[in-house]
Amino acid sequence: MTIANQLIIEAEDGRSKDLKSLLNIMVEAALLEKGCQKYELYQLDEDRELFFIIEIWKSEKHYNAHFENETFKAISEEMKELVEIEVKNPLKLTQCLTTLGLKNKEA
């Protein structure tokens, strides 16, 4: 079963630049992990302290293995002093456009 998750991360005041650097490293590392299908970082334009991560994993096994990855552990530890709030929102896949043949459809 595919696992999807949305994370909302708010940086401590004035620490968004440092947090963004670490999050970019985490994204690059996650994309190299087996079973990672998507790992995207977004930063809110109106509030530069707020970040969103959308992650999709091939299976729960791959998702759980991500938390054991040494890069993930090291960055998570380093992020603790930079993060004010972190909220995880598991997502349930209800429809996938690629299975409908819409992925390659041109507008």
Order of alpha helices (4+ residues) and beta strands (2+ residues): beta-alpha-beta-beta-alpha-alpha-beta
